[in-house]
Amino acid sequence: MNKYKYITSIFFLISIFSACVPAKKLEDAVTLNSSLAAENNNLHNQLANSQDEGKALTSRIDELTDQVNKLASDTTFIGERYRKASALNSQVNNLYEQSIEQNESLLSKSSTERLALGDSLKRKQQDIYQKGKALDSLQRNLIEREGKLAELQSLLKHKDSAANALKSQLTNALLGFETSDLTVEQRNGKVYVSMAEKLLFKSGSTTVDTKGVDALKKLAAVLRSNSDLTINVEGHTDNVPLTGKGAIKDNWDLSVLRATSIIRILTDNGVVPKQIIASGRGEYFPVSANSSSEGKAKNRRTEIVLSPRLEELMKVIGVD
């Protein structure tokens, strides 16, 4: 129903303007309105795609962590089986030696007894052979798993070291900014650069201020030399509703458009566009209570989340 009212209003306004405004200006106004509506729809589609990619990446990381833990558990289990099998093999070898001694001691008995003993000895020999094959296979499997586990642990250690180095680079590059405006943290193998609204934007605006542009250029200089990162730019707002003018209807729109503005500055300064994901979180991921002006100020922020790509880890555990 609202959609039809909206369309009716547009035609009403067009009819009024057509009576008062020259045809060229009316045509320009209609074209601008269509362009703004198309851009708004496109931004909503980008938001949905970015959120799906962010969820898929988070789910992928959780799956990889579970697989690493399972692989470590399986390797421990196979090691225990291998040690038990080795002990069993020693017992079988002892039984074999005893059988040979019994065979020698009974050679003087009847031929029937000797044949029965020979058959028993052959069965034992075959059993020893099969157990030896199984033990060799188990040992090879254990060695392979231990190697894969060591490789995974090395890659995870390298990822953590790379995250530490990246945090140090970013901290040094952004030293000139107030900690209340900008922070750099490392959590769960990722680096989070959080920028306050007052550093980047005026209230309700999507245009980055001069000081914010300077900070983003310094950030881009570090990111250019780290092509193995996925960069997620997340816009966040407080819970104060917008009065919706033009293309910006609410906090969702504001957060997406701010993330997009930041991405344009990063890519204009050399960051590869394929590395970057834009997402608008609106008011739904606060870091502080919105019950005070200080809390609202903390929630009005942009977070740039830097994650290592996982291709090497996925190759080691056999994930396509």
C-alpha positions as CSV (number, residue, x, y, z in Angstrom):
1,M,0.0,0.0,0.0
2,N,2.8,2.4,0.9
3,K,4.4,1.7,-2.5
4,Y,1.3,2.7,-4.3
5,K,0.9,5.9,-2.2
6,Y,4.5,6.7,-3.0
7,I,4.0,6.2,-6.8
8,T,0.8,8.3,-6.6
9,S,2.6,11.1,-4.8
10,I,5.3,11.1,-7.4
11,F,2.8,11.4,-10.3
12,F,1.0,14.2,-8.3
13,L,4.3,16.1,-7.8
14,I,5.2,15.6,-11.5
15,S,1.9,17.0,-12.5
16,I,2.4,20.1,-10.3
17,F,6.0,20.5,-11.5
18,S,5.0,20.1,-15.1
19,A,2.7,23.1,-14.8
20,C,5.3,25.3,-13.1
21,V,8.7,24.0,-14.3
22,P,10.0,23.9,-17.9
23,A,10.0,20.5,-19.5
24,K,13.8,20.1,-19.4
25,K,14.0,20.7,-15.7
26,L,11.1,18.3,-15.1
27,E,12.8,15.6,-17.2
28,D,16.0,16.1,-15.2
29,A,14.2,15.8,-11.9
30,V,12.5,12.5,-13.0
31,T,15.8,11.1,-14.2
32,L,17.6,12.1,-10.9
33,N,14.8,10.5,-8.9
34,S,15.1,7.2,-10.9
35,S,18.9,7.2,-10.5
36,L,18.7,7.7,-6.7
37,A,16.2,4.9,-6.4
38,A,18.4,2.5,-8.5
39,E,21.5,3.4,-6.4
40,N,19.5,2.7,-3.2
41,N,18.5,-0.7,-4.5
42,N,22.0,-1.5,-5.6
43,L,23.4,-0.5,-2.2
44,H,20.9,-2.8,-0.4
45,N,21.9,-5.6,-2.7
46,Q,25.6,-5.0,-1.9
47,L,24.7,-5.0,1.8
48,A,23.0,-8.4,1.5
49,N,25.9,-9.9,-0.5
50,S,28.6,-8.5,1.9
51,Q,26.8,-9.9,5.0
52,D,26.4,-13.3,3.3
53,E,30.1,-13.3,2.5
54,G,31.0,-12.2,6.0
55,K,28.9,-15.0,7.5
56,A,30.3,-17.6,5.1
57,L,33.9,-16.5,6.0
58,T,33.2,-16.8,9.7
59,S,31.5,-20.2,9.2
60,R,34.5,-21.3,7.2
61,I,37.0,-20.3,9.9
62,D,34.9,-22.2,12.5
63,E,34.8,-25.3,10.3
64,L,38.6,-25.1,9.8
65,T,39.2,-24.7,13.5
66,D,37.0,-27.8,14.2
67,Q,38.8,-29.8,11.6
68,V,42.2,-28.9,13.1
69,N,41.0,-29.9,16.6
70,K,39.6,-33.2,15.2
71,L,42.8,-34.0,13.3
72,A,44.8,-33.5,16.5
73,S,42.4,-35.8,18.4
74,D,42.5,-38.4,15.6
75,T,46.3,-38.3,15.5
76,T,46.5,-39.0,19.3
77,F,44.1,-41.9,18.9
78,I,46.0,-43.4,16.0
79,G,49.3,-43.1,18.0
80,E,47.8,-45.0,20.9
81,R,46.6,-47.7,18.5
82,Y,50.0,-47.9,16.9
83,R,51.7,-48.4,20.3
84,K,49.2,-51.1,21.3
85,A,49.7,-52.8,17.9
86,S,53.4,-52.8,18.4
87,A,53.1,-54.4,21.8
88,L,50.7,-57.0,20.2
89,N,53.2,-57.7,17.4
90,S,55.9,-58.4,20.0
91,Q,53.6,-60.9,21.8
92,V,52.9,-62.6,18.4
93,N,56.6,-62.9,17.7
94,N,57.2,-64.5,21.1
95,L,54.4,-67.0,20.3
96,Y,56.0,-67.8,17.0
97,E,59.3,-68.5,18.7
98,Q,57.6,-70.8,21.2
99,S,55.8,-72.6,18.3
100,I,59.2,-73.3,16.6
101,E,60.5,-74.7,19.9
102,Q,57.4,-76.9,20.2
103,N,57.8,-78.1,16.7
104,E,61.4,-79.1,17.2
105,S,60.5,-80.9,20.4
106,L,57.8,-82.9,18.7
107,L,59.6,-84.0,15.6
108,S,60.0,-87.4,17.0
109,K,56.2,-87.9,17.4
110,S,53.9,-89.5,14.9
111,S,53.5,-88.1,11.4
112,T,49.9,-87.2,12.1
113,E,50.9,-85.0,15.0
114,R,53.7,-83.5,13.0
115,L,51.3,-82.6,10.2
116,A,48.8,-81.0,12.6
117,L,51.6,-79.1,14.2
118,G,52.8,-77.9,10.8
119,D,49.3,-76.7,9.9
120,S,49.1,-74.8,13.2
121,L,52.5,-73.3,12.5
122,K,51.5,-72.1,9.0
123,R,48.3,-70.5,10.4
124,K,50.3,-68.7,13.0
125,Q,52.8,-67.5,10.3
126,Q,49.9,-66.2,8.2
127,D,48.4,-64.5,11.2
128,I,51.7,-62.8,11.9
129,Y,52.1,-61.7,8.3
130,Q,48.6,-60.1,8.3
131,K,49.2,-58.4,11.6
132,G,52.5,-57.1,10.3
133,K,50.8,-55.6,7.2
134,A,48.2,-54.0,9.3
135,L,50.9,-52.6,11.6
136,D,52.8,-51.1,8.7
137,S,49.7,-49.5,7.3
138,L,48.9,-48.0,10.7
139,Q,52.4,-46.7,11.1
140,R,52.3,-45.0,7.6
141,N,48.9,-43.5,8.5
142,L,50.3,-42.2,11.8
143,I,53.4,-40.7,10.2
144,E,51.2,-39.0,7.5
145,R,48.8,-37.5,10.1
146,E,51.6,-36.3,12.3
147,G,53.2,-34.6,9.3
148,K,49.9,-32.9,8.4
149,L,49.3,-31.9,12.0
150,A,52.7,-30.3,12.2
151,E,52.2,-28.5,9.0
152,L,48.8,-27.1,10.2
153,Q,50.3,-26.0,13.5
154,S,53.1,-24.3,11.6
155,L,50.7,-22.5,9.4
156,L,48.6,-21.3,12.4
157,K,51.7,-20.1,14.1
158,H,52.7,-18.3,11.0
159,K,49.2,-16.7,10.7
160,D,49.5,-15.4,14.3
161,S,53.0,-14.1,13.7
162,A,51.8,-12.3,10.6
163,A,48.8,-10.8,12.5
164,N,51.2,-9.5,15.2
165,A,53.5,-8.0,12.6
166,L,50.5,-6.4,10.8
167,K,49.3,-4.9,14.0
168,S,52.7,-3.4,14.7
169,Q,52.9,-1.9,11.2
170,L,49.4,-0.3,11.6
171,T,50.1,1.0,15.1
172,N,53.3,2.7,13.9
173,A,51.6,4.1,10.8
174,L,48.7,5.6,12.8
175,L,50.6,6.9,15.8
176,G,49.6,10.5,15.3
177,F,45.9,9.9,16.1
178,E,44.2,10.0,19.4
179,T,43.4,6.6,21.0
180,S,39.8,7.9,21.5
181,D,39.5,8.3,17.8
182,L,41.4,5.2,16.6
183,T,42.4,1.8,18.0
184,V,44.3,-1.2,16.6
185,E,43.6,-4.6,18.3
186,Q,44.4,-8.3,17.5
187,R,41.8,-10.9,18.4
188,N,41.3,-14.5,17.2
189,G,44.0,-14.2,14.5
190,K,42.5,-11.0,13.1
191,V,43.4,-7.4,13.3
192,Y,40.7,-4.8,14.1
193,V,41.1,-1.1,13.2
194,S,38.3,0.8,14.8
195,M,37.7,4.5,13.8
196,A,35.3,6.8,15.7
197,E,32.7,8.8,13.8
198,K,34.3,12.1,14.9
199,L,37.5,11.1,13.0
200,L,35.7,10.3,9.8
201,F,32.3,11.9,9.4
202,K,30.1,14.8,10.4
203,S,26.8,13.7,12.0
204,G,24.6,12.0,9.4
205,S,27.1,12.5,6.6
206,T,28.7,10.0,4.3
207,T,31.6,12.2,3.2
208,V,34.9,11.5,4.9
209,D,36.5,14.5,6.6
210,T,40.1,15.6,5.8
211,K,41.6,14.1,8.9
212,G,39.8,10.8,8.3
213,V,41.1,10.8,4.7
214,D,44.6,11.2,6.1
215,A,44.2,8.3,8.4
216,L,42.8,6.1,5.6
217,K,45.7,6.9,3.3
218,K,48.2,5.8,6.0
219,L,46.2,2.7,6.5
220,A,46.1,2.0,2.7
221,A,49.9,2.4,2.6
222,V,50.3,-0.6,5.0
223,L,47.5,-2.7,3.3
224,R,49.1,-2.3,-0.2
225,S,52.0,-4.5,1.0
226,N,49.7,-7.2,2.4
227,S,47.9,-8.7,-0.5
228,D,47.1,-11.9,1.3
229,L,44.4,-10.3,3.5
230,T,40.6,-10.1,3.3
231,I,39.5,-6.6,4.3
232,N,36.0,-6.2,5.7
233,V,34.9,-2.6,6.2
234,E,31.9,-2.5,8.6
235,G,29.8,0.7,9.2
236,H,28.2,1.0,12.7
237,T,25.7,3.5,14.1
238,D,24.0,4.3,17.4
239,N,20.3,3.6,17.9
240,V,19.0,7.1,17.2
241,P,16.6,6.9,14.2
242,L,17.4,9.0,11.1
243,T,14.8,11.3,9.7
244,G,15.4,9.8,6.3
245,K,16.0,12.4,3.5
246,G,17.0,11.6,0.0
247,A,18.7,8.2,-0.5
248,I,19.5,7.8,3.2
249,K,16.4,6.3,4.8
250,D,17.7,4.9,8.0
251,N,20.8,3.7,10.0
252,W,21.2,0.7,7.6
253,D,21.6,3.0,4.7
254,L,23.9,5.3,6.6
255,S,26.2,2.5,7.7
256,V,26.4,1.0,4.2
257,L,27.1,4.3,2.5
258,R,29.8,5.2,5.0
259,A,31.5,1.8,4.5
260,T,31.4,2.4,0.7
261,S,32.9,5.9,1.1
262,I,35.8,4.4,3.0
263,I,36.4,1.6,0.5
264,R,36.6,4.2,-2.3
265,I,39.4,6.0,-0.5
266,L,41.3,2.8,0.2
267,T,41.0,1.6,-3.4
268,D,41.9,5.1,-4.8
269,N,45.1,4.7,-2.7
270,G,46.2,1.4,-4.1
271,V,44.3,-1.3,-2.1
272,V,43.1,-4.1,-4.5
273,P,39.3,-4.0,-4.8
274,K,39.0,-7.8,-4.7
275,Q,40.4,-7.8,-1.2
276,I,37.6,-5.6,0.2
277,I,34.1,-6.4,1.5
278,A,31.7,-3.6,2.4
279,S,29.1,-4.2,5.1
280,G,26.6,-2.0,7.0
281,R,25.8,-3.2,10.5
282,G,23.5,-0.4,11.4
283,E,22.8,-0.1,15.1
284,Y,22.7,-3.8,15.8
285,F,26.3,-4.5,16.9
286,P,26.9,-1.9,19.7
287,V,30.1,-2.0,21.8
288,S,28.5,0.1,24.5
289,A,25.1,0.9,25.9
290,N,23.1,3.5,24.0
291,S,21.7,4.9,27.2
292,S,24.3,7.7,27.4
293,S,25.9,10.1,25.0
294,E,29.3,8.5,25.6
295,G,28.0,5.1,24.8
296,K,26.3,6.3,21.6
297,A,29.6,8.0,20.5
298,K,31.5,4.7,20.9
299,N,28.9,2.9,18.8
300,R,29.1,5.4,16.0
301,R,32.3,3.9,14.4
302,T,33.8,2.1,11.4
303,E,35.6,-1.2,12.0
304,I,38.1,-2.4,9.4
305,V,38.6,-6.2,10.0
306,L,41.8,-7.7,8.5
307,S,41.7,-11.5,8.1
308,P,44.4,-13.8,6.6
309,R,43.3,-15.8,3.6
310,L,42.8,-19.5,4.3
311,E,43.9,-21.1,1.0
312,E,47.0,-22.8,2.5
313,L,45.1,-24.2,5.5
314,M,42.4,-25.5,3.3
315,K,44.9,-27.3,1.0
316,V,46.6,-29.0,4.0
317,I,43.3,-30.4,5.3
318,G,42.1,-31.3,1.8
319,V,39.3,-28.8,1.5
320,D,38.5,-27.5,-2.0
